[in-house]
Amino acid sequence: MNRRGLVSGIGALFVAGLVSMSCLVLDSSLLAAPAFPQTLASVADVDPHEGLGSKNAPIVMEVFSDFQCPACKSLYEATNRQLMDNYVNTGKVYLIHRDFPLPMHAHSKVAAQYSRAAAQIGRLEAVEEVLFQNQEKWEASGDVDGTVAKALSPAEMTKVRALVKSGGVDVFITKDQAIGNNTYRVSQTPTTIFHANGQTFPYAGVMSWDILKQFLDQLLVGK
């Protein structure tokens, strides 16, 4: 498939809601969505603790995710390491995690709070990994704290618990939710927003690694 066809296909999938795997369709009416930002500088409220890679990367990816969402886990496990190794750590993609906990998931807001607190002390990646890898366990038990403690030292957990208890991280989660709802009309998780070459491409659902790689490579060719 050529670049125009691939890009058009991704846009069509998002608008039509034809997603391979996702959590919760809130609103399938996306045609009236406002204009999207087209550069990192115009992407609203980017918490630097939630961004990975070079801010000068030619591609910016925002991933709206819910830690209790099975589809988000699937996307993380299928693409994250290869995306990090091949595009984020090589300066090609700036990856932004956006918290989008869904009301249908009893513990996703707490998981987002712990993840956001861990990000504030530079431990975002470790906590993302342990939450997704143990999703079924803490979903059943509600023990988000104990799950996160597996990835952090006692001193780090003390800091994380204090940040969660203070409520200071909640404002960042609320901002992410507002951006998802108002800017991109996010209707399910995961939803990924790609910014490159002065354009923005939203995609809802789980994209396979092969398709993601092909799409990113085509965006890079267009630079």
N, C-alpha and C positions, 0 to 999 in steps of 0.2 A: 504494500500500500504506500502511495506517495505521501509527502508531508501534508498536503492540503486534505487528502482523504482521511489521514489519520487524525488530524486536528478536528476536522468536521465530524468524524465519527465519535470522538470523545464528547464534543459539545452536544451532539444529538442524543447520546446516551444519557447525559445529565438532564437535559430538558425533558426527555420523554420518560425519565424515571426507570429506564431499563437497566437496573443494576444487578450484578451477579450475586451480590451478597451484602446485606446492610442491616442496620438496626433502626426500626421505627421510621415510617414515612409520616411526617407531620403535615406537609402541604405540598401537593404536586403542582401547584400553580406557580411557575417560575418565570413566566414570560414577561412579567412586569418588574423584574429585578433591576435595581439601580445600576449605574455605571460602575465598573470595577476599577480599582487602582491598578496601575500598570508598571510601577517601579517599587522597589523596596522602600524608598523614601516616602511613597504615598500609601504604603500599607499601614493601616491604623493600629496604634497601640501594640507594637511589637515588644514584648518583654524579652530583653537580651538574654535572660537566663533560660528562655525557652527556645532560643535559636541555636542551631548547630551549623558550623561551616563558616565560610567567608561571606561577609556582608557585601562584598564586591562580586559575588558569583553571578554569572549571567542568567541563572534560573533561580527563582524563589518559589518554594513549595510551602503552602500552609496546609496542615493536616488537622482537620477537626475530628477529634477522637473521644471515645468514651471507654474507660478502662474495663468496664464490665460488658462491653459489646463483643460478642464472639467474632463478628466480622472485622472489628478493629484488631483483635488479636490475630486473626488470619492475615490481615494486611501486614501487620508488624512482623510476624514470623516469616512470611513469604518474601518480603522485600527489604526489611530494615537493614540487615547486615550488608547486603550487596549494595544497597543505595548508599549507605555510609561509606563503604570502602571505595566504591567506584565513582561517586559523584560528590558527596558532601566533603569527605576528607581530601579530595583532590581539587577543591575550589570551584567546582562546576555548579553546585546546588547549595543554596542557603535554605535549610529546613527548619520550619517553624512549627512547633507543637501547639495546637489550640485545644483547650479543654472544652468539651461539649457534653457534659454529663446529662443523661436523659432521665426524666422523671420516672420512667418505667423500671429503672434499675436502682434497687434500694441502697446500694453501697457505692455507686459510681461517683457521687459528689464527694464522699469521704476520700476515695482513692485519688480524685483530682486534687483535693486539698493536700494530701501527703506528697503527691508527685510535685505539686507546685512549690511546697515548702522545701522539698529536696533539691529542686532546681535552684532555689535561692542560695543554697550552700554548695552548688556546683555538682550535684549528684543526680541530675535528671536522668541520664541514660541508665544508670544502675537501677533506679527505682522503676522506670518504665519496663525494663526487662523483667524484674522480679514480679511486678504486678501482672503483666501479660502471661508469663510462664506459669503462674500459679492462680490464674483467673478463676478456675472452677472451685478451687479450695476456699479462697476468701469470699467468693460469691455465696457459697453454702454456709460458711461460718460467720461471715461478717468481720473477720479478724484482719482488717487492713493493716492495722498497726503492727501486728505480729509478722505479717508478710513482708512489710517494708523493712522491719528490723533484721530480716535475713540478709539484706543487701548493704546495711549501714553499720558503722561502729556504734557502740553505746553513746559516745560523745556526739556523734552525728544525729542519732535518734533523739537525744535530749534537745538539740537545736530544732529538729523538725517538729517534734511534739509541741515545743513552745510556740513556733510559728503557726501551727494549726490551731492551737488553743487561743491564740491572740485574735484570730479571725482576719489577720492582715492579708492572707492569701486569697480570701474570698472575693475581694474586689477585682483581682486579675481574672478569676474564673468567670465572674459576671461580665466583664468586658469581652472576653472571648465569646461567650454565649450571645452577647448583643451584636458583635461583629458577624457571627454566623447567621443570626436571625435577620439582621437588618441590611447588611451589605451583600451577603451571598445567598440569602434565603436557603440556608442549609436545611434540608428536610430529612436527612438520615446520616448515620455514621457508619463507616468513615466517609468524609467528603474531603477531597484534595483540590486545592486551588493552585494552579500553575501560573506563574507570571514570567514571561520571557518575550523578548523582541517587541516590547511595547504592547503586548496583548495579554489577556487573561483567559485561561481555560479551566472551567470547573469540571470535576468528575466525581460523581457519587457512587460509592461502592468499592469493592475490592478489585484492583487492577493487578493482573498477573505481572510477575517480574519481567517476562519477555516483552509484553506490551509496554510496560513502563520504560524499560531500557530503550526500546525502539522510539518511543515518543520523546524521551529526553535527548537522545542522539539527534533526532530530527530538529528539535528546538536549537540544539547547539550548532548544527549546520547552518541554521538561519541567522546566526549572529554575524 
